[in-house]
Amino acid sequence: MDKSVETCLLEMELGAGQSFENMTVFELLRSVNGGPEYITLREALEKGVFTVTEVSEGGSVPELAVANKGEAGVLLLDGEELRGAKQNRVLNTTILVGPKSTINVPVSCVEQGRWSYETRLFQESGNVMHREMRLLNVRRVSESLKSKLGFRSDQGEIWDKVGELACEMRVPTRTGAMRDVYEAKGADLDGYVRSFRLAGGQKGVLVFVDGRPAGLDFVSREAAFAALFPKLVKSYAMEAMLLAERRKKGRGKGDAAKALAKPGPDEARAFLKSSAGCEERKYESVGLGWSYRYSGPGVVGSALACDEKVVHMAFFGLDEDGGGVAGEDLGTMAGSRARRGFRCAT
């Protein structure tokens, strides 16, 4: 494993664990800032120095054009949602867009039923797709990179998971938009956001859902993490709510008492150690720096490093059956698989 990523994981300071419903969040603290200066997508859009558009008038589902006119880099997080233009998209990987630069970025559609202009410019939605979708996307993009196909996702699988999410959360959506689910469940998600306090010096979260490690996100700059904190909490909270719904219907694992268990620091530290033991592959990033992809027993993840400093990393814990993927063969690319349309049970 790259020394900067391994060191960051093993020397991470753990803050207090905070719990709400079936979710526990440990603060990740680290005094050292890493990489170049950068701001978040929301900040860049609000400053008017960053634009996101379709790549052409006709558009292309798997990529968007971004232009950074500012003096600082702009951090785009994997799973972060952009709304508008011809259809809403999510980022396939974390990208650091350099100052005064224009690039195309790899994305996936999370609004299957629309392909017409709503706006010319994309806006930041305030959402990151939930942990199960991010985990699957990390795996699929890693498979694509290994096959030298670039940062490609499994678009059909993402549409399936958006449909499954809407169905299980009982949210009607005219265009199959992930954003409709987040808006419909906004009050519940805000309850989670209010329940977890941001600590001074905090740069990440390590989250347990239903008593099991769901994942971690770390961002190297405190101000950037503070801006991203609410949407990351909502991302993991959506997973917590989804698992609670499944348990009500008899589809979830374990009982309610186990789901409400509060893991301790030893369990959190064990997940950091497991993440640090993953096998690694290194690829040139779409923007600045290098993209690292990880896999190991019970863990998958990714990281972006620039100037030998970690800018962002995300690791996700897998369940015994592979992390909510119904035991399918994860070594097979989506293009050679028959698509499985998700059907709501009535």
Salt bridges, closest charged atoms under 4 A:
GLU6 OE1 - LYS3 NZ 4.00
GLU11 OE1 - ARG30 NH1 3.85
GLU37 OE2 - ARG221 NH1 3.76
GLU54 OE1 - ARG89 NH2 2.86
GLU57 OE1 - ARG120 NH1 2.88
GLU71 OE2 - LYS100 NZ 3.48
ASP78 OD1 - ARG134 NH2 2.83
GLU80 OE2 - LYS231 NZ 2.62
GLU111 OE1 - ARG114 NH2 2.87
GLU124 OE1 - ARG42 NH2 2.88
GLU124 OE2 - LYS231 NZ 2.45
GLU132 OE2 - LYS161 NZ 2.52
GLU132 OE1 - ARG246 NH1 3.29
GLU143 OE2 - ARG140 NH1 3.40
ASP154 OD2 - ARG337 NH2 2.37
ASP154 OD1 - ARG339 NH1 3.49
GLU157 OE2 - ARG140 NH2 2.75
GLU157 OE2 - ARG337 NH2 3.94
GLU157 OE2 - ARG340 NH2 3.98
ASP160 OD2 - ARG339 NH2 3.18
ASP160 OD2 - ARG340 NH1 3.91
GLU164 OE1 - LYS161 NZ 2.94
GLU164 OE2 - ARG246 NH2 2.83
GLU168 OE2 - ARG246 NH2 2.99
GLU168 OE1 - ARG251 NH1 2.25
GLU183 OE2 - ARG179 NH2 2.94
ASP210 OD2 - ARG247 NH1 2.62
ASP217 OD2 - ARG134 NH1 2.83
ASP217 OD1 - HIS312 NE2 2.89
GLU239 OE1 - HIS130 NE2 3.79
GLU239 OE2 - ARG131 NH1 2.92
GLU245 OE1 - ARG170 NH2 2.71
GLU245 OE2 - LYS248 NZ 3.55
ASP319 OD1 - ARG212 NE 3.41
ASP319 OD2 - LYS253 NZ 3.86
ASP321 OD1 - LYS253 NZ 3.49
GLU328 OE2 - ARG140 NH2 3.14
GLU328 OE1 - ARG337 NE 3.83
